Amino acid sequence: MAVLAEPAIDVTDDRLAARNALVLAVAQALAGGNNTVITATTGIIGSMLAPDPALVTLPISTMVLGMWIGTLPVGMLAKAFGRRFALQTGSAFGMLSGLVSYMAVLHGSFAILLGGTFCGGLYAAAHQSYRFAAADTASPAFRPKAVSWVFAGGVFAAIIGSQLVIFTKDLLPTYLFAGTFLAQSACAALAACVLMFVRIPRPPVSQSFADGRPLSVIIRQPRFIIAVVCGVASYAMMNMVMTSAPLAMVLCNHSVNEAALGIQWHVLGMYAPSFVTGSLILRFGVRQMMALGLSMIVGAAAIGLLGIALWNFWIGLAVLGVGWNFAFISATTLVTECHDPHERNKVQAFNDFLVFGAMAIGSFSSGALLSHYGWNAVNGMVFPVILTAALLLAWGSLLRRPNPV
């Protein structure tokens, strides 16, 4: 698919930002199903194909590794050729992910499955940057709403992804989930078509990825440190619990359909609040909403520790999703306040590099935690990590207080 780079002009236009946010929300609805499909299926497939029980969540961890590796290239492509080109390149990897995973199921190959989920991670690195793309032409007052509108598309991603699993898992009777991966590839192709309607001009600067202040100067800002740490903590802990949850549910004698619906409730929790999160940030403040989100993530872990009934999983996963929404949208909004327009690509890419790197560590550890220590250990890990982020957020709030006269 031929894609022309956007013209290199600088513009802040909330009408254009609103249009782009709506287009990106539709693309997010299609692209976000990629994560739901991989999360809901590959842990179960891994339990059948993995050579060691500790490796059953490795396909999901490989997806997160792809997200981590893909963040900096996505930023570089966006800098050189424009946002739309970078995002559509990601969609190509989304199509490839579904096709490779389909072949993995047909051949019963764990190694090929890892290749498919890695491509899915490269795709996720691109569609995770939709949130920053929506903010590119927005004024500071409109940015929280633009970001949250894109996340709202994830509501439909939750429904699309989980229903793809439920309705296509037995499409090819002897190959569980093979049809699901073909449907996943088709959704990525549709998302690529939708992205043709995005228009995000580039700032009038050189093509160098190193424009503006040195990155070392930008990342020393207290608000950037707070944004990154809270983004890392919220996303890494959410992903660690979510990665283990489908397999944990099956091991606790819940059905595959119940596990898929649990992920649906989780992803709905992740994205449904986005219709109001931007307004809440403007009303109560970015740091207050971040604190609320971190508190809810801890609450979700506590629900998980209370028992293994179906309601523990479903309600815990839903609360976890809402907490992630509040914390991560707030962290994203704070990142956009830390850079000038011509610095945005390198700063945003570096932020995502740190976030998804931490996610990769959490994902790789979740399988071993679940296999060797159980579901309670997975939930217990949440408390020290989120507490560290909360203490840093409190420190940042103290720094912002005016000195007494």
Secondary structure, 3 states (H helix, E strand, C coil): CCCCCCCCCCCCCHHHHHHHHHHHHHHHHHHCHHHHHHHHHHHHHHHHHCCCHHHCCHHHHHHHHHHHHHHHHHHHHHHHHCHHHHHHHHHHHHHHHHHHHHHHHHHCCHHHHHHHHHHHHHHHHHHHCHHHHHHCCCCCCCHHHHHHHHHHHHHHHHHHHHHHHHHHCCCCCCCCCHHHHHHHHHHHHHHHHHHHHCCCCCCCCCCCCCCCCCHHHHCCCHHHHHHHHHHHHHHHHHHHHHHHHHHHHHHCCCCHHHHHHHHHHHHHHHHCCHHHHHHHHHHHCHHHHHHHHHHHHHHHHHHHHHCCCHHHHHHHHHHHHHHHHHHHHHHHHHHHCCCCHHHHHHHHHHHHHHHHHHHHHHHHHHHHHHHHHCHHHHHHCHHHHHHHHHHHHHHHHHHHCCCCC
